[in-house]
Amino acid sequence: MGSEIVKPAGTAVALPETFDPYKQWGDSLNTSWIIGDLLKFNQTGWVTGDPPRVLALGTTMLAHMGGLVVGWVKWWDNKPVDQRMCLLRELKQPLPKREALPDLDESFWQIEVDKDGKPLKPRDPWQRQQYLPMLSDEGVLYTYACGVRDFKDPVGLLSRQYAMQHVNHPTLIPKVRLMTDQYKSKIPGVGWRITPMFEPAGWFDRAEFDEVLRKGGYIASSEPTAVEEDETSFAEDVSDSIPF
């Protein structure tokens, strides 16, 4: 089971100058990108643990954007069976489009059913996926696992804001509050649905998060760790003012 983003068949792939065959082999054997406790969102809210428990709205967590993993996951019988995933910071080109992946024949797709077991429509087994490492104020490590929303995707919105910060301030990562939004479904009888939302809670140096990763045996981000400006003073200046 591979975990490398691949180009469409028949297209030559040029190896980057920094290609490391040992890392590539290790990544190819990595079947799970989950570190710490799994964090998910459903119609009861932000959920973690087994048995599941719902986290309080407003729970604050650091989001380690340097550890964000993106790509495609193949689902079968509601279980992941294949993947094309990589660290976002290591992407050399855009993610492959759906047409570049296997299983294009819809006649072999599984059929979605509603809550009463009524067949709905074939479901594409390949879905876009994101894994974001997060750290609570209590020092608990989580990975927020989610698909990709077409509207107000919280990880996507956070990525855009991070993109404007990390070029000049690469050691800062965002802190967010776990909140919810809502919308009224167009499906008859469904009513209002809640959706995940990250509320801004400031920007902080990632050193604490990296230390937790090191102690847990995980590899910390390899992004730059030094900038010319005083990171401490900058973090204090923007911690309550930069919107996400």
C-alpha positions in Angstrom: 0.0 0.0 0.0 1.7 3.2 -1.1 1.6 6.6 0.5 3.3 8.6 -2.2 1.6 11.1 -4.5 2.0 9.7 -8.0 1.7 11.2 -11.5 -0.6 9.7 -14.2 0.6 6.6 -15.9 2.8 7.3 -18.9 4.1 10.6 -17.5 7.8 10.6 -16.7 8.6 11.6 -13.1 11.8 13.6 -12.4 13.3 12.9 -9.0 14.0 16.0 -7.0 17.6 16.8 -6.2 16.8 16.1 -2.5 15.3 12.7 -3.2 16.1 10.3 -0.3 15.5 6.6 -1.2 15.4 5.6 2.5 12.7 8.2 3.3 10.7 7.2 0.2 10.8 3.5 1.2 9.7 4.3 4.8 6.8 6.5 3.5 5.7 3.7 1.2 5.3 1.4 4.2 3.4 4.0 6.2 -0.2 2.8 6.3 -1.4 5.4 8.9 -0.6 9.1 9.3 -2.4 9.3 12.7 -0.3 10.4 15.6 -1.6 10.7 19.1 -5.4 10.4 19.5 -7.7 10.5 16.5 -9.9 13.6 16.4 -13.0 13.6 14.2 -16.1 15.7 13.6 -19.7 14.5 13.3 -23.2 15.7 14.0 -22.5 15.4 17.8 -19.5 17.7 17.5 -15.7 17.3 17.9 -15.2 13.6 18.9 -12.2 11.6 20.1 -11.5 8.4 22.0 -13.0 4.9 22.1 -15.7 4.9 23.4 -16.2 8.3 21.8 -16.4 11.5 23.9 -17.3 14.9 22.7 -14.8 17.8 23.4 -16.2 21.0 24.8 -16.8 23.8 22.3 -14.1 26.4 22.6 -11.3 23.8 23.3 -8.1 25.4 22.2 -5.4 23.6 20.3 -2.2 24.4 18.4 -2.3 23.3 14.8 1.1 22.1 13.4 0.7 23.1 9.7 4.2 21.8 8.9 2.8 18.3 9.7 -0.3 18.6 7.5 -0.8 15.5 5.3 -3.0 15.6 2.2 -4.0 13.4 -0.6 -6.5 10.7 -1.6 -7.8 7.7 0.4 -9.7 4.7 -1.1 -12.6 3.6 1.1 -14.3 0.2 0.9 -16.9 -1.0 3.4 -16.2 2.2 5.3 -12.6 1.3 5.8 -9.4 2.8 4.2 -7.8 0.2 1.9 -5.4 2.3 -0.2 -4.0 5.8 -0.2 -2.0 8.4 -2.1 -0.8 10.7 0.7 2.1 12.9 1.5 3.2 15.9 3.7 1.8 19.1 2.1 5.2 20.8 2.5 6.9 18.1 0.4 4.6 18.5 -2.6 6.5 19.4 -5.8 3.3 19.7 -7.9 -0.5 19.8 -7.4 -2.2 16.7 -6.2 -3.3 14.3 -8.9 -6.8 14.7 -10.2 -9.3 12.0 -9.6 -9.0 10.8 -13.3 -5.3 9.9 -12.5 -6.4 7.3 -9.9 -7.8 3.8 -10.4 -11.4 2.6 -10.1 -13.0 4.9 -12.6 -15.7 2.4 -13.6 -18.8 3.4 -11.6 -20.4 0.0 -12.2 -18.0 -1.4 -9.6 -18.5 1.3 -7.0 -20.4 0.5 -3.8 -23.9 1.9 -3.4 -24.6 4.5 -0.8 -27.7 3.9 1.4 -29.7 6.2 3.6 -30.4 5.8 7.4 -33.2 3.4 6.5 -31.0 1.2 4.3 -32.6 2.6 1.0 -30.1 2.6 -1.9 -29.1 6.0 -3.1 -26.3 6.2 -5.6 -22.8 4.8 -6.3 -20.1 6.3 -4.1 -16.7 7.0 -5.5 -14.3 5.0 -3.4 -11.5 7.6 -3.7 -12.0 10.7 -1.5 -9.7 13.6 -0.7 -8.3 13.4 2.8 -6.5 15.6 5.3 -4.6 14.8 8.5 -3.6 17.7 10.8 -1.5 17.2 13.9 -2.9 19.2 16.9 -1.9 19.8 20.5 -4.2 20.7 23.4 -3.4 23.1 26.2 -3.0 20.0 28.4 -0.3 18.6 26.2 -2.4 15.9 24.6 -1.5 15.1 20.9 -4.3 14.6 18.4 -4.6 14.2 14.6 -7.7 15.8 13.1 -8.7 13.5 10.2 -11.2 14.8 7.8 -12.3 14.9 4.2 -12.3 18.0 2.1 -15.3 20.3 2.2 -16.2 22.3 -0.9 -17.3 25.2 1.2 -15.6 26.7 4.2 -13.2 23.8 4.7 -11.6 24.7 8.1 -8.2 23.2 7.3 -8.2 24.9 3.9 -9.0 28.3 5.4 -6.3 27.8 8.0 -3.8 26.8 5.3 -4.4 30.1 3.4 -3.7 32.1 6.5 -0.6 30.1 7.3 0.7 30.7 3.8 0.7 34.4 4.5 2.7 34.0 7.7 5.2 31.2 7.4 7.4 32.8 4.7 8.6 35.6 7.0 7.8 33.9 10.3 8.3 30.2 9.8 8.4 29.2 13.5 4.9 30.4 14.2 1.9 28.1 14.1 -1.8 29.0 14.7 -3.8 28.2 17.8 -7.5 27.6 17.2 -10.7 27.1 19.2 -12.8 24.1 18.1 -16.2 25.5 17.2 -19.1 24.7 14.9 -21.1 26.4 12.1 -24.4 25.3 10.6 -26.3 25.3 7.4 -29.8 24.1 6.3 -29.6 21.0 4.1 -31.3 21.0 0.7 -32.2 17.4 1.2 -35.9 17.0 2.2 -36.3 16.0 5.9 -32.7 16.5 6.9 -33.0 20.0 8.4 -30.0 21.9 9.9 -26.6 20.4 9.9 -23.5 21.4 11.9 -20.1 21.8 10.4 -16.6 22.1 11.9 -15.0 25.5 12.3 -11.7 26.8 13.6 -11.9 30.1 15.5 -8.7 32.1 15.8 -6.8 32.1 19.1 -3.5 33.5 18.1 -0.1 32.6 16.7 2.6 30.9 18.8 6.1 29.5 18.4 6.0 25.8 17.5 8.9 24.8 19.8 6.6 23.3 22.4 4.8 21.2 19.7 8.1 20.0 18.2 9.3 18.9 21.7 6.1 16.9 22.2 6.7 15.2 18.8 10.3 14.4 19.7 9.4 12.9 23.1 6.7 10.8 21.4 9.1 9.4 18.9 7.7 11.3 16.0 9.8 13.3 13.5 9.3 17.0 14.0 8.8 19.3 11.1 11.9 20.1 9.0 10.8 23.6 8.1 13.2 26.5 8.8 13.5 27.3 12.5 15.1 30.7 12.5 14.2 34.1 11.2 15.9 37.5 11.5 13.1 39.1 13.5 12.4 38.6 17.2 9.9 35.8 17.1 8.8 36.2 20.8 7.9 39.8 20.4 6.1 39.2 17.1 4.1 36.3 18.5 2.9 38.6 21.4 2.0 41.4 18.9 -0.1 39.2 16.7 -1.5 36.6 19.1 -4.9 38.5 19.4 -5.1 40.4 16.2 -4.6 38.2 13.1 -7.8 36.8 11.7 -7.9 33.3 10.2 
